Amino acid sequence: MTRPNILILMVDQLNGTFFPDGPAEWLHAPNLRKLAARSARFADAYTASPLCAPGRAAFMSGQLPSQNGVYDNAAEFSSAIPTFAHHLRRAGHQTCLSGKMHFVGPDQLHGFEERLTTDIYPPDFGWTPDYRKPGERIDWWYHNMGSVTGAGVAEITNQLEYDDEVAYNARARIYDYARGADERPWALTVSFTHPHDPYVARRKYWDLYEDCAHLAPTVPPIPYEDHDPHSQRIFDANDWRNFELTDDMIARSRRAYFANISYLDDKIGEIMEALETTRQAQNTIILFVSDHGDMLGERGLWFKMSFFEGSARVPMMIAAPQVPAGRIDTPVSNIDVCPTLCDLAGIDISEIMPWTTGESLVPLANGTPRTSPVAMEYAAEASYAPMVALRQGRWKYTRCSLDPDQLFDLEADPHELVNLAGDPAHATTLAEFQAIADARWDLARFDADVRSSQARRWVVYEALRNGSYFPWDYQPLQKASERYMRNHMDLNILEESKRFPRGE
């Protein structure tokens, strides 16, 4: 069987509510809109955990944080856990990553045969939160509201420099695949850091949203004392008292965020053009997904770390022969990506499925009903104990041992303003979700595991920063002696082999 190529386009912190059926009509995103037209579009897709490293480890492994141990942005992703890159590589694909995946630990590949860039964030244990010190704010790496107060225009930033490099390397690799030096099918993951804050964009994209009607949040800020306990913890973690936000700052932040979606659309367009002009598009499955969302000022909240829709919902689209194009409203998760990619590539992963929570989306896309709820977990900064959530049908249920339960009817209350957990009229629904949560999670055990992991990592990090320090950062290797023309090569053969298409 000839296996298809696979192109995974991943973005960072993209709010799925702006992708109800592909990009919202007011977003300037023609390339993503073109992809959406031929994709299965999962309107209610969720992250497994609304933070970068946990969301990405779940996406790669098909496991929740409580299973893979990646609780926060400094938790090691074990080399013994198979990822979709392992499965594809084992089956004969050449696997490659260009961009971010926020792997923590000395293994910076996790099944990828090669990486084309380093990561944008550190791979060590330095960003470890500490449940032993509830309320502590670690200023040097915690989010603060400076991303909002400093929103605006710049032609180059740390993140723009990174994503320019990611796109360049991805496009170059697609040209290499076309040249055919390696006959194996390929699986290329291209992972951008935008539209993650800081909210700063290039002028050409900023100008696209001068008259945008969506620069103010739909739900205005809620007073601190009226927020649920976890939202209050997020406010405190983000140092909200030391910043005074204005309506103009909020509008500028959202404008830059939308502008960076358009920037990404251009970069994705460049990659898609390379795929099409090298005649590889017909045999390439394409997945578009984000690791988590961004609240973008809704109800006064920013960034992620929450189970509210803006933070937890992500866009997800799949273009493949096995999945009909169209909108699918059944809730799904990014932990479904790993088994879905294997299913699409004809790879049997049944031997590890007992330890995998994700489900292939191919049956759902072809009309088979899905009855299992989507599960989410969060056990990182701004939490003092693990939090869990279930999304099924019209309902979202959240639980934390420190807080009252929450139950929202997303059909009647899409902005999650009315907690029905205390409403006698919904007691039966609440009890059903509580029973599912009881069966799925032992929160005391979960909490103990997180605390143990944090404590160990604090010791190891402080030890490794004493004396000579060997970093785990991925170092992309380039063999200059094997690039372009060198004198151990035949110029005639070189020029012919590097040309695609040949003879035209």
N, C-alpha and C positions, 0 to 999 in steps of 0.2 A: 504494500500500500504506500502510495506517495503521500507523505504527511504534509499538511499545509504549513506555510510560514505563519508566524504569530507576531503581531506588533501591538505592544501594550503602551498606551499613552496615559501616563499618570500625572495628575496635577496635585497641588497642595492647598488644602484649606478652601476648597471651592464649595460654596453653599448650594446644596442640591435643590433648594426651593427655587433657584433661578433656572433650573433645568427640569421643568415639569414634563416636557415632551421634547427633549433637545433644548438648546438654548432659548430662553425667553425671546419673544419677537423683537423686543427693544434692545437686546444686546447686539453689538456689532461683532458677529462671529460667523461669517459666511462659511468657513471651512468646517467648523463643528456642525453647522446646520446641514451642510452637504453630507457629512458623515451620518448625522442623525436620520436623514431621510432614508438611508438604507440599513438602519440598525434596529435591533430590538432595544427599546428605550425603557429602562426600569425607573418609573416615576417615583417610586417610594423605596429607594435603595438607602441603606444605612451603613455607617461605619460600625465595626465591632467594638471600637473604643475611640472616643473623640480626642485623640492626641496623636502626634506624628508617629513615633516609634511603635506604640501598641497597635495603632490602626494599620500600619504597614506590615508588621510581623503577622498580624491576623490575616491580612490580605494575601500574604505569600504562603502561609502555612495552612489556612483553613481552620485555624484554632483560635479560641478566645484567649485573652490574657491569662485567665486562671488556668488554662491548659498549657500555654507555651512559656509562661513566666515573664513575658515582656509587659510589665505593669505600667512602666513610665518611660520617659525619654532617656533614661540611663540604665535600663535593665538589659542584661545580656540576652541575646537571642542565641539559643543553644545550637551548636553545629549539628547535633544529632536529630534535629527536627527537619523532616523533608519539606521542601518548598516546591512551588510549581516549577521553579528553575531546576531543581533536582529531578523531578519527574520527567520534564521535557528532555533534559540532557541525558538521562538514563535511557530514554527511548530513542535517542539519536539526533536530537536537535543541537545545534550550536547556540548556546545561550549567552546573552550579552546584556549588560546594563550601562546605559548612559544617564547619569544623573543621581538624584538623591534616593536613598532608601532607609537612611537613619538606622543602619545596623549598629548595635552596640556590642563591643567585644572584639577579640582578635580576629575572628572570622569576618572578613569584609566581602565575602562572595556569596555564601549560602546557596550554592548551586550554579551561580553564574560562572561561565568559563572565563569571562574577562569583564572588566569594568573599564570604561573609556574616560571617566573623570573620577576625581576624588569626591567625597561627600561634602555637603555644605555645612553640616553640623558635626560636633565632636562625637567620636565613637566610644569614649571612656565613661567612667562612672561618676563624672563630676556633677552631673545634673540630677543627682539622686534626691528625691524628697525624703522627709523624715517624719513618720507618724508619731514618733516619740515626742515631737515638739509641735503640737497642733497650734496653728496660727502663726508659726514662724514664717517670715518672708525672706527668701534668699535673694537679696537684691541684685546680685551680679548676673543672674540668669533668668529670674522670674520675669514674666511679661509685666509691662506697665503701660500706662496710657500714653506714653510718648509716641507710640505709633499713630495715635489719633491726633494729638496736638501737633505733630510734625508732618502730617500728611501734605502731599503736594507733588511737584514736578521735579524730575531730574533725568538727565540723559544717560547717566550710568550710576549704578549702585552695586553693592555687594551681590544682591540677588540678580540684578540684570546681567552682571558679568557672568554669573554662574549659569543662568539659563541660556544665554547666548552660546556658551561653551557646550552645554548639553545638546542643544539643537544642531550645532555645527558638527559635532562628533557623531550624532545619530544619523544625520544625512550622509556623512562620509561613509559610515558603515553600510548603509543601504546600497550605496554605489559599489562598495566592495563585495557585498553579497551578489549583486548582479553580475559581476565579473566572473563568478563561478569558480574561484580557486578552491573552495570547499563545497562539495556537492550535497552536504547535509542540509536539511531544512533548517531554517533559523528561527529563533525566538528573541526578539529585541525588545527590551523594556526601556522606554524613554520617560524619565521621571523629572518633572520640573518642580521648582520651589515656589513659583507664583501660583495663584495670587496671594499667597501668605503675606501677612504684614511684615515690614513696614509698608504703609499705604503710600507708595511713591511710584509714579509712572512717567514714561516718556511723553513729551509734549504731543507727539502725533496721535497717541492713543487717548490722552487726556482730553484733547480737543473734540474727540468724537462724542463726548458726553456733556457738552456745554449746556444743552437744553434738556438733559435727562430728567424725566418725571419721577425718578426713583431714588433721589438723593437724600430723602428723609426716611427713617425707619417707619414701618407700618404701625408698630406698637411703640408709643412714646415711652421715655424712661419711667420706670416704676420706682417710687421712693424706696430707699434701702430697707427700711423697716417693714415694708410690705412684701418683700421678696421671700421666697422659700429659703430654708437654711443653707442649702448648697449654693444657691445664687449669691447669697451674702458672703459665703466663703470665697467665691470667685472674685467678687468685688474687692475683698480684703487682699487676696493674693495679687491682684492687679494694681494695688496701691492707689485706689481710686480717690482717696481723700487728699492726695497731694497734687491733684490735677483738676483744673476747672475746664470742662468741655463746653464749647459753644456750638450752636447750630451750624455755623460755618465750618468748624473743624469736622463735625460729623459728616456734613455734605462732602467735604473735600476727601475724607477717608473713603467714603463709598464711591465717589467718582474715580479715585485712583484705583480702587479695587476692580471696578467695572472696566477701567482702561486696561488693567493688567490681564483681564480675561481676553480682551481684544489682542493684546500683545501675544498671549499664548496662542490665540487662534492663528496669528500670522506664522508663528514658529511651527505649529502643527501643519499649517498649509505648506510650508517648505518641505517638511518631511513627507507629506502625502504626495507632493509633486515629484519628489525623488522616487517614491515607490511606483508611481504611475508611469513616469517617463522611462523607467528601467524595466517596464513590463512585468512587474512582480505583484501588482495589485490584485489580479484575479485569483492568485493562489495564496493570499494573505488574509488571515483572520485579524480583525482589529478590535481591541477593547479600549474604551475610554472610561476612566474612573478617577475619583479623588480619595484621599485618605480620611478626610473629615471635612466639616464645613467651617463657617465663621458666622457668629451672631450679628456682626456688623451694626451694632447699636440697637438692635431690637430689644425692647423692654429695658434698655440701658446696658445690656451685656455686650461684650466684645470677645473676639477670638473663639475659643472652643471650650473644652472641659465640661460640657453640659450635654444632657440628653434632649434638650429642646431642639426643635426641627432645624433651625439654622446651623447649629453646631453638629448635629448627629447625622443629618441627611446629606447624601452625596449624589452627584450625577453618576450614572452608569449606563453605557451603551455598548452593544456588541454587534459588529457586522461580520456575519459568517453565513455560509450556505445552509448550515443546519438550523439557523434560527430565523424565522420570518421577521421582516421589518414591521414595526408597530409599537404602540405604547402598551406597557404592562403595568398595572396598578397594584398587583400583589406585592406586599413588602418583602424585600430581599436584603441580603447583607454582602459586604465586601469579603466576608469569609467564604462566600460561595464562589469566588473567583478561581481559587486553586482547583477544586473539583470540576468546575465548568471548563477551564482551559484544557484539562486532561481529557475530559469527555469530548470536546471539540477536536482534539488531536488524536483521538482513538487510543488513549492510554488508560489501561486498567490500574486503578490505585486501590482496589478493594482490600489489599493486604494491610493498609494503614487506615482504612475508613473507620474502624471502631474508635480511633483516637482523633478523628476529624469531625468537627461540627458542621462545616460548610456542606452545602448540597449543590449538585449540578443544576444550573438554570436552564439547560437545554429542554428537559421535559416541560417545565413551566412555559417556556417560550413557544412550545408547540401545543399548548392547550391543556396539559395535565395539571389539575388543580394542586396547589401547595397548601397544606394545612398546618405545618409547623410554624411557630412564632419566630420572629427575629429576636435574637438575644444580643444585648450590649452590656459592656462592663467598663467601669472607670475606677482606677486606683492610683492616681498620680497627684500632682500638685493641685491645691485647692480642695482636695478631699482629705478627710481625717480618718476615713474608713472606706472600704470598697463599696461602690454603688453598682446596682444592676438595673437592667430595664428589659422589658418585653414589648414588642410591637407586633400586633396581629389584627387583621381586619381594620376596623375603624379606631381601635383602642391602642393606647400606649400606657404602660404601667411601669413605675419606677419604685425601687426599694433601696433603702440604706438603713443600717441598724441604728444610726444616729438621728434619723429624720422620720417624720410622718410619711406614709405611703402617698403616692400620687397616681391618679387615674385620669387620663384625658380622652375625650371623644374627639378625634381629629376631624371627623366629618362635620360635626356641629360646632366645633371650637378649634379651628386650624391653628390659631395662635396660642393655644394652651394657656388660656387665662382662667379657666374654671376647673379646679381640682375636684373631681367627683368622688374621691375616695371616702369622704365622710357623708355622702348622700345616700340615705337608705334606699332610694329608688335604684341604685346601682350596686347594692350590696352583693348580689349574686355574681355580677361580672367581676367585682373586686375579689371575691372569694375564689373564683376560678383562676384568676391570675396569681393570687397568693399561693394557691396549691401548685401551680406550675413552677413558681419560683422556689417553693419549698423543696420540690423534687429535684430541681436543677442545681441549686446552690446551697452550700453550707457557708454562710457569711462569716461565722466565727473562724472556721478553718481558712477561708480566703484571707481574712484579715491577718491571721497568724502567719500565713505564707508570705504576704506582702511585707510585714514587719521584719521577718527573718531575712528576706532578700535585701531590704533596705539596710539593715544593720550590717550585714556581711559586706555589702558594697561600700559603705562608708569606711570601714576598716581597710579594705583593699585599696580604695582610691587614695586615702591619705598615705598609705605605705608606698604606693607606686610613685607618688609625687615627691617622695623623699629620696635624695640622691639622684643618680643618673636615671633619666626618664626616657623610656622607649615608647613612642606613641603608636597607637593602633590605626591611625589614619591610613586610608588606602592611598597608595602611591601609584598612579597610573604610569605604566612603563611604555616608553617609545624607543624602539631600536632604530636609531638614526642611520645605522649602517645598512638597514634593510628597506629604507624609504627612498622613493624617487630613483635616481640612477646612481649606481656605485660600480666600481671596476671589477667586482667579482660577478657582475651580471652581463648578459648579452643585451645590448641596447635594442636590437631588433625584436627580440623576444619580449623584452620589457614593454616596449611601446605597444606591441600587439596585445599583450595580456591585460594591459591597463585600459584598453579602449573598450567601451560598451555603448551602443551595439557595434559589432565589428562588420566591416565590409559594406557600409552604407555611405 
